[in-house]
């Protein structure tokens, strides 16, 4: 399938920043000495006077971003997810979350698909960390189209936003007519037996899982959930009512991420079986990205197997 467009969401992030810079002169971009990898270097080249390299000091970068936002700027600051969410958590909590300042965190290289960089750089805990901060918006786009729209939408959203991007080039899921809205999930497929709710890199693999399930005689609905906080509870509960069981899929620890958010919403309102596909409370390891995704069960086969189990659980109740 040579005609399949594959682009890393971090590339779309860099391009969207340049586009945003042309629209809004009030936008500033900060980076922690990783502009080539996070792709903020594109903005630096286009608007050098509005770019600040803060060095290998993520906590300080967040402090600088907070000061600039308090002065009226819309600030995007970037580093790898491990360092943006992990190393700078205190500053994000106190300087951005507590104050509800207008800073957007572009966290790249999330999940095990970072590949050979290994466990120290593969962050599968960042969504869980950011979910605990009151007022934090979390967006995890599935492809380059959604990533671009997420950046533009984040700039219009008041308060802190955590944007999660990947290193691996992924197939395009959406066309240019796709409409994205923060806080809204989108049905990509209708089904009656089970609902798969996927986010980020796992959306494309969930699409493949739907086809595998069709061959097994199971009709699966599929929801793309780019915004993990605030979670679209309405579409989650709609799925619970329509199909009676749910499988979540994410490139993140099954603890604290999309699966946890969906399970919490369902348990509080309309209990149905919820199975979570993700990294099962383990650290990453060094290796080729695609092989690691298979190793951790982040593929269509594992999602479809979970869906079969979910249907069996529903039928046994």
C-alpha positions as a Markdown table, in Angstrom:
| # | Residue | x | y | z |
|---|---|---|---|---|
| 1 | Unk | 0.0 | 0.0 | 0.0 |
| 2 | Unk | 2.5 | 2.6 | -1.2 |
| 3 | Unk | -0.2 | 5.2 | -1.4 |
| 4 | Unk | -0.9 | 5.2 | 2.3 |
| 5 | Unk | 0.2 | 8.6 | 3.8 |
| 6 | Unk | 2.3 | 8.1 | 7.0 |
| 7 | Unk | 3.3 | 11.1 | 9.1 |
| 8 | Unk | 4.4 | 11.4 | 12.7 |
| 9 | Unk | 2.1 | 13.5 | 14.7 |
| 10 | Unk | 5.1 | 15.4 | 16.0 |
| 11 | Unk | 5.7 | 16.6 | 12.4 |
| 12 | Unk | 2.2 | 17.8 | 12.2 |
| 13 | Unk | 2.7 | 19.7 | 15.4 |
| 14 | Unk | 5.7 | 21.6 | 14.1 |
| 15 | Unk | 3.9 | 22.5 | 10.9 |
| 16 | Unk | 0.8 | 23.6 | 12.8 |
| 17 | Unk | 2.8 | 25.9 | 15.0 |
| 18 | Unk | 4.2 | 27.7 | 11.9 |
| 19 | Unk | 0.6 | 28.0 | 10.6 |
| 20 | Unk | -0.5 | 29.3 | 14.0 |
| 21 | Unk | 2.3 | 31.8 | 14.1 |
| 22 | Unk | 1.2 | 33.3 | 10.9 |
| 23 | Unk | -2.3 | 33.7 | 12.2 |
| 24 | Unk | -1.6 | 35.0 | 15.7 |
| 25 | Unk | 1.5 | 37.2 | 16.5 |
| 26 | Unk | 0.7 | 36.6 | 20.2 |
| 27 | Unk | 1.9 | 33.0 | 20.0 |
| 28 | Unk | 5.3 | 32.2 | 21.5 |
| 29 | Unk | 7.1 | 28.8 | 21.4 |
| 30 | Unk | 9.6 | 27.5 | 24.0 |
| 31 | Unk | 11.7 | 24.3 | 23.8 |
| 32 | Unk | 14.0 | 22.4 | 26.1 |
| 33 | Unk | 17.0 | 21.9 | 23.8 |
| 34 | Unk | 15.1 | 19.4 | 21.6 |
| 35 | Unk | 13.8 | 21.6 | 18.8 |
| 36 | Unk | 14.9 | 19.3 | 16.1 |
| 37 | Unk | 13.2 | 16.3 | 17.6 |
| 38 | Unk | 10.0 | 18.0 | 18.8 |
| 39 | Unk | 9.8 | 19.8 | 15.5 |
| 40 | Unk | 9.5 | 23.2 | 17.1 |
| 41 | Unk | 12.6 | 24.1 | 15.0 |
| 42 | Unk | 10.2 | 24.8 | 12.2 |
| 43 | Unk | 8.7 | 27.6 | 14.2 |
| 44 | Unk | 12.1 | 28.8 | 15.2 |
| 45 | Unk | 13.1 | 29.1 | 11.6 |
| 46 | Unk | 10.0 | 31.0 | 10.6 |
| 47 | Unk | 9.7 | 33.2 | 13.7 |
| 48 | Unk | 13.1 | 33.4 | 15.5 |
| 49 | Unk | 12.1 | 36.4 | 17.6 |
| 50 | Unk | 9.2 | 34.4 | 19.1 |
| 51 | Unk | 11.1 | 31.3 | 20.0 |
| 52 | Unk | 13.1 | 30.7 | 23.2 |
| 53 | Unk | 15.4 | 27.7 | 23.8 |
| 54 | Unk | 15.3 | 27.2 | 27.6 |
| 55 | Unk | 18.0 | 24.5 | 27.6 |
| 56 | Unk | 17.8 | 21.1 | 29.3 |
| 57 | Unk | 15.7 | 22.5 | 32.1 |
| 58 | Unk | 12.0 | 21.6 | 31.7 |
| 59 | Unk | 11.0 | 22.9 | 35.1 |
| 60 | Unk | 12.5 | 26.3 | 34.3 |
| 61 | Unk | 10.9 | 26.2 | 30.9 |
| 62 | Unk | 7.4 | 25.9 | 32.5 |
| 63 | Unk | 8.2 | 28.7 | 34.8 |
| 64 | Unk | 9.2 | 31.0 | 31.9 |
| 65 | Unk | 6.1 | 29.9 | 30.0 |
| 66 | Unk | 3.9 | 30.8 | 33.1 |
| 67 | Unk | 5.4 | 34.3 | 33.3 |
| 68 | Unk | 4.9 | 34.9 | 29.6 |
| 69 | Unk | 1.3 | 33.6 | 29.8 |
| 70 | Unk | 0.7 | 35.9 | 32.8 |
| 71 | Unk | 1.8 | 38.7 | 30.6 |
| 72 | Unk | -0.8 | 37.9 | 28.0 |
| 73 | Unk | 0.9 | 35.6 | 25.5 |
| 74 | Unk | -0.3 | 32.2 | 24.3 |
| 75 | Unk | 2.6 | 29.9 | 24.9 |
| 76 | Unk | 3.5 | 26.5 | 23.5 |
| 77 | Unk | 6.4 | 24.7 | 25.3 |
| 78 | Unk | 7.8 | 21.4 | 24.2 |
| 79 | Unk | 9.9 | 18.5 | 25.3 |
| 80 | Unk | 9.7 | 14.7 | 25.2 |
| 81 | Unk | 6.6 | 13.5 | 27.1 |
| 82 | Unk | 8.8 | 11.8 | 29.8 |
| 83 | Unk | 10.5 | 15.1 | 30.6 |
| 84 | Unk | 7.6 | 17.5 | 30.0 |
| 85 | Unk | 5.1 | 15.6 | 32.2 |
| 86 | Unk | 7.6 | 13.8 | 34.5 |
| 87 | Unk | 10.4 | 16.1 | 35.2 |
| 88 | Unk | 8.3 | 19.3 | 35.2 |
| 89 | Unk | 5.2 | 17.9 | 37.0 |
| 90 | Unk | 5.5 | 20.2 | 40.1 |
| 91 | Unk | 5.9 | 23.3 | 38.0 |
| 92 | Unk | 3.0 | 22.3 | 35.7 |
| 93 | Unk | 0.8 | 21.6 | 38.7 |
| 94 | Unk | 1.6 | 24.8 | 40.7 |
| 95 | Unk | 2.5 | 27.3 | 37.9 |
| 96 | Unk | 0.0 | 26.3 | 35.2 |
| 97 | Unk | -2.7 | 24.2 | 36.7 |
| 98 | Unk | -3.3 | 26.1 | 39.9 |
| 99 | Unk | -3.2 | 29.5 | 38.1 |
| 100 | Unk | -5.0 | 28.2 | 35.0 |
| 101 | Unk | -2.6 | 30.0 | 32.8 |
| 102 | Unk | -2.8 | 29.9 | 29.0 |
| 103 | Unk | 0.1 | 27.5 | 28.3 |
| 104 | Unk | 0.0 | 24.6 | 25.9 |
| 105 | Unk | 2.4 | 21.7 | 26.5 |
| 106 | Unk | 3.5 | 19.9 | 23.3 |
| 107 | Unk | 4.8 | 16.6 | 24.6 |
| 108 | Unk | 6.4 | 14.5 | 21.9 |
| 109 | Unk | 7.9 | 11.0 | 21.8 |
| 110 | Unk | 5.1 | 9.5 | 24.0 |
| 111 | Unk | 4.6 | 5.7 | 24.5 |
| 112 | Unk | 6.7 | 2.7 | 23.6 |
| 113 | Unk | 6.8 | 3.6 | 19.9 |
| 114 | Unk | 9.8 | 5.9 | 20.8 |
| 115 | Unk | 11.6 | 2.6 | 20.1 |
| 116 | Unk | 15.4 | 2.3 | 20.6 |
| 117 | Unk | 15.6 | 5.2 | 23.1 |
| 118 | Unk | 14.4 | 2.6 | 25.7 |
| 119 | Unk | 12.5 | 2.7 | 29.0 |
| 120 | Unk | 14.0 | 5.9 | 30.2 |
| 121 | Unk | 12.5 | 7.9 | 27.3 |
| 122 | Unk | 9.3 | 5.8 | 26.7 |
| 123 | Unk | 6.6 | 7.6 | 28.7 |
| 124 | Unk | 3.5 | 5.6 | 29.3 |
| 125 | Unk | 2.5 | 7.4 | 32.5 |
| 126 | Unk | 2.0 | 11.0 | 31.3 |
| 127 | Unk | -1.7 | 10.9 | 30.7 |
| 128 | Unk | -2.3 | 9.6 | 34.2 |
| 129 | Unk | -0.1 | 12.4 | 35.7 |
| 130 | Unk | -1.9 | 15.1 | 33.7 |
| 131 | Unk | -5.3 | 13.8 | 34.5 |
| 132 | Unk | -4.8 | 14.4 | 38.2 |
| 133 | Unk | -4.3 | 18.2 | 37.6 |
| 134 | Unk | -7.6 | 20.1 | 38.0 |
| 135 | Unk | -8.5 | 22.0 | 34.9 |
| 136 | Unk | -5.9 | 20.4 | 32.6 |
| 137 | Unk | -7.1 | 19.5 | 29.1 |
| 138 | Unk | -5.5 | 16.4 | 27.5 |
| 139 | Unk | -5.5 | 15.7 | 23.8 |
| 140 | Unk | -4.0 | 12.7 | 22.1 |
| 141 | Unk | -4.4 | 12.9 | 18.3 |
| 142 | Unk | -4.6 | 9.8 | 16.1 |
| 143 | Unk | -2.9 | 11.2 | 12.9 |
| 144 | Unk | -1.4 | 14.3 | 11.3 |
| 145 | Unk | -4.8 | 15.7 | 10.3 |
| 146 | Unk | -6.1 | 15.5 | 13.9 |
| 147 | Unk | -2.8 | 16.7 | 15.3 |
| 148 | Unk | -2.9 | 19.9 | 13.2 |
| 149 | Unk | -6.5 | 20.6 | 14.2 |
| 150 | Unk | -5.8 | 19.9 | 17.9 |
| 151 | Unk | -3.0 | 22.5 | 17.9 |
| 152 | Unk | -5.2 | 25.1 | 16.4 |
| 153 | Unk | -8.0 | 24.3 | 18.8 |
| 154 | Unk | -5.7 | 24.3 | 21.8 |
| 155 | Unk | -4.6 | 27.8 | 20.9 |
| 156 | Unk | -8.3 | 28.9 | 21.3 |
| 157 | Unk | -8.8 | 27.0 | 24.5 |
| 158 | Unk | -8.4 | 29.0 | 27.7 |
| 159 | Unk | -6.1 | 27.4 | 30.3 |
| 160 | Unk | -3.4 | 24.7 | 30.2 |
| 161 | Unk | -3.6 | 22.0 | 27.5 |
| 162 | Unk | -1.4 | 18.8 | 27.3 |
| 163 | Unk | -0.9 | 17.8 | 23.7 |
| 164 | Unk | 0.5 | 14.3 | 23.2 |
| 165 | Unk | 2.4 | 13.5 | 20.1 |
| 166 | Unk | 4.4 | 10.5 | 18.8 |
| 167 | Unk | 7.7 | 9.9 | 17.1 |
| 168 | Unk | 6.6 | 7.0 | 14.8 |
| 169 | Unk | 5.1 | 7.8 | 11.4 |
| 170 | Unk | 1.5 | 6.5 | 11.4 |
| 171 | Unk | -1.1 | 6.1 | 8.7 |
| 172 | Unk | -3.6 | 8.8 | 8.1 |
| 173 | Unk | -7.0 | 8.0 | 9.6 |
| 174 | Unk | -8.9 | 11.2 | 8.7 |
| 175 | Unk | -9.4 | 13.2 | 5.5 |
| 176 | Unk | -9.2 | 16.9 | 5.2 |
| 177 | Unk | -12.9 | 17.2 | 5.8 |
| 178 | Unk | -12.6 | 15.9 | 9.4 |
| 179 | Unk | -14.0 | 18.2 | 12.0 |
| 180 | Unk | -12.3 | 18.1 | 15.4 |
| 181 | Unk | -13.6 | 19.5 | 18.6 |
| 182 | Unk | -11.9 | 19.4 | 22.0 |
| 183 | Unk | -14.0 | 17.3 | 24.4 |
| 184 | Unk | -15.9 | 15.3 | 21.8 |
| 185 | Unk | -15.5 | 11.7 | 20.8 |
| 186 | Unk | -16.4 | 10.6 | 17.2 |
| 187 | Unk | -17.9 | 7.4 | 15.9 |
| 188 | Unk | -15.8 | 6.0 | 13.2 |
| 189 | Unk | -17.9 | 2.8 | 12.8 |
| 190 | Unk | -21.3 | 1.7 | 14.0 |
| 191 | Unk | -21.8 | -1.7 | 15.6 |
| 192 | Unk | -24.1 | -3.6 | 17.9 |
| 193 | Unk | -22.0 | -6.2 | 19.8 |
| 194 | Unk | -19.1 | -4.3 | 21.4 |
| 195 | Unk | -17.7 | -0.8 | 21.3 |
| 196 | Unk | -13.9 | -0.1 | 20.9 |
| 197 | Unk | -12.8 | 3.3 | 22.2 |
| 198 | Unk | -9.4 | 4.1 | 21.0 |
| 199 | Unk | -7.0 | 7.1 | 21.2 |
| 200 | Unk | -3.8 | 8.2 | 19.5 |
| 201 | Unk | -1.7 | 5.6 | 17.6 |
| 202 | Unk | -4.1 | 2.8 | 18.5 |
| 203 | Unk | -7.0 | 4.3 | 16.5 |
| 204 | Unk | -5.6 | 3.0 | 13.2 |
| 205 | Unk | -5.0 | -0.4 | 14.8 |
| 206 | Unk | -8.6 | -0.4 | 16.2 |
| 207 | Unk | -9.9 | 0.2 | 12.6 |
| 208 | Unk | -8.1 | -3.0 | 11.6 |
| 209 | Unk | -9.5 | -4.8 | 14.6 |
| 210 | Unk | -13.0 | -3.9 | 13.5 |
| 211 | Unk | -12.4 | -5.7 | 10.3 |
| 212 | Unk | -10.9 | -8.8 | 12.1 |
| 213 | Unk | -14.0 | -8.9 | 14.3 |
| 214 | Unk | -16.3 | -8.7 | 11.2 |
| 215 | Unk | -14.6 | -11.9 | 10.0 |
| 216 | Unk | -15.4 | -13.5 | 13.3 |
| 217 | Unk | -19.1 | -12.5 | 13.1 |
| 218 | Unk | -18.9 | -9.7 | 15.6 |
| 219 | Unk | -20.2 | -6.2 | 14.9 |
| 220 | Unk | -18.0 | -3.6 | 16.6 |
| 221 | Unk | -18.6 | 0.1 | 17.0 |
| 222 | Unk | -15.5 | 2.3 | 17.0 |
| 223 | Unk | -15.0 | 5.6 | 18.7 |
| 224 | Unk | -12.0 | 7.9 | 18.3 |
| 225 | Unk | -11.4 | 9.6 | 21.7 |
| 226 | Unk | -8.8 | 12.2 | 21.1 |
| 227 | Unk | -9.7 | 14.2 | 24.1 |
| 228 | Unk | -9.1 | 12.2 | 27.2 |
| 229 | Unk | -9.8 | 15.1 | 29.6 |
| 230 | Unk | -12.5 | 16.4 | 29.7 |
| 231 | Unk | -13.8 | 12.9 | 28.7 |
| 232 | Unk | -16.9 | 12.8 | 26.4 |
| 233 | Unk | -19.0 | 11.0 | 29.0 |
| 234 | Unk | -22.1 | 11.3 | 26.8 |
| 235 | Unk | -20.6 | 9.2 | 23.9 |
| 236 | Unk | -19.2 | 6.7 | 26.4 |
| 237 | Unk | -22.5 | 6.1 | 28.0 |
| 238 | Unk | -24.2 | 6.0 | 24.6 |
| 239 | Unk | -21.8 | 3.2 | 23.7 |
| 240 | Unk | -22.5 | 1.4 | 27.0 |
| 241 | Unk | -26.2 | 1.5 | 26.3 |
| 242 | Unk | -26.0 | 0.5 | 22.6 |
| 243 | Unk | -23.5 | -2.4 | 22.8 |
| 244 | Unk | -23.4 | -3.4 | 26.5 |
| 245 | Unk | -19.6 | -3.8 | 26.6 |
| 246 | Unk | -16.5 | -1.8 | 25.9 |
| 247 | Unk | -12.8 | -2.2 | 25.0 |
| 248 | Unk | -10.4 | 0.7 | 25.3 |
| 249 | Unk | -7.1 | 0.9 | 23.4 |
| 250 | Unk | -4.2 | 3.2 | 24.1 |
| 251 | Unk | -0.4 | 3.4 | 23.9 |
| 252 | Unk | -0.2 | 4.2 | 27.7 |
| 253 | Unk | -0.3 | 2.3 | 31.0 |
| 254 | Unk | -3.8 | 0.8 | 31.5 |
| 255 | Unk | -3.6 | 2.5 | 34.9 |
| 256 | Unk | -4.6 | 6.2 | 34.8 |
| 257 | Unk | -5.2 | 6.6 | 31.1 |
| 258 | Unk | -8.1 | 6.4 | 28.7 |
| 259 | Unk | -9.1 | 3.0 | 30.0 |
| 260 | Unk | -9.3 | 4.3 | 33.6 |
| 261 | Unk | -11.3 | 7.3 | 32.5 |
| 262 | Unk | -13.8 | 5.3 | 30.6 |
| 263 | Unk | -14.1 | 2.6 | 33.3 |
| 264 | Unk | -14.7 | 5.4 | 35.9 |
| 265 | Unk | -17.5 | 7.0 | 33.8 |
| 266 | Unk | -19.2 | 3.6 | 33.2 |
| 267 | Unk | -18.9 | 2.3 | 36.8 |
| 268 | Unk | -20.5 | 5.5 | 38.2 |
| 269 | Unk | -23.5 | 5.6 | 35.8 |
| 270 | Unk | -24.1 | 2.5 | 33.7 |
| 271 | Unk | -21.9 | -0.5 | 34.7 |
| 272 | Unk | -21.0 | -2.8 | 31.7 |
| 273 | Unk | -17.9 | -4.9 | 31.1 |
| 274 | Unk | -14.9 | -2.7 | 30.2 |
| 275 | Unk | -11.6 | -4.4 | 29.1 |
| 276 | Unk | -8.5 | -2.2 | 28.7 |
| 277 | Unk | -5.8 | -2.8 | 26.0 |
| 278 | Unk | -2.6 | -0.9 | 26.8 |
| 279 | Unk | 0.7 | -1.3 | 28.5 |
| 280 | Unk | -0.1 | -3.6 | 31.4 |
| 281 | Unk | 1.7 | -1.7 | 34.2 |
| 282 | Unk | 5.2 | -2.3 | 32.9 |
| 283 | Unk | 8.1 | -0.2 | 31.8 |
| 284 | Unk | 9.2 | -0.1 | 28.2 |
| 285 | Unk | 12.4 | -1.5 | 26.7 |
| 286 | Unk | 14.7 | -0.7 | 23.8 |
| 287 | Unk | 13.8 | -2.1 | 20.4 |
| 288 | Unk | 12.3 | -1.3 | 17.0 |
| 289 | Unk | 9.0 | 0.6 | 17.5 |
| 290 | Unk | 6.8 | -1.7 | 15.5 |
| 291 | Unk | 8.1 | -4.8 | 17.3 |
| 292 | Unk | 7.6 | -3.1 | 20.7 |
| 293 | Unk | 4.0 | -2.3 | 19.9 |
| 294 | Unk | 3.4 | -6.0 | 19.1 |
| 295 | Unk | 5.4 | -7.1 | 22.2 |
| 296 | Unk | 3.1 | -5.1 | 24.4 |
| 297 | Unk | 0.0 | -6.2 | 22.7 |
| 298 | Unk | -0.8 | -2.9 | 21.1 |
| 299 | Unk | -2.1 | -4.3 | 17.8 |
| 300 | Unk | -5.3 | -5.1 | 16.0 |
| 301 | Unk | -5.2 | -8.8 | 17.0 |
| 302 | Unk | -5.0 | -8.1 | 20.7 |
| 303 | Unk | -7.8 | -5.5 | 20.5 |
| 304 | Unk | -10.0 | -7.9 | 18.6 |
| 305 | Unk | -9.3 | -10.7 | 21.1 |
| 306 | Unk | -10.2 | -8.4 | 24.0 |
| 307 | Unk | -13.5 | -7.5 | 22.2 |
| 308 | Unk | -14.3 | -11.2 | 21.9 |
| 309 | Unk | -13.8 | -11.6 | 25.6 |
| 310 | Unk | -15.8 | -8.5 | 26.4 |
| 311 | Unk | -18.8 | -9.9 | 24.4 |
| 312 | Unk | -18.5 | -13.2 | 26.2 |
| 313 | Unk | -18.5 | -11.4 | 29.6 |
| 314 | Unk | -21.6 | -9.5 | 28.5 |
| 315 | Unk | -23.4 | -12.6 | 27.4 |
| 316 | Unk | -22.6 | -14.4 | 30.7 |
| 317 | Unk | -24.2 | -11.7 | 32.9 |
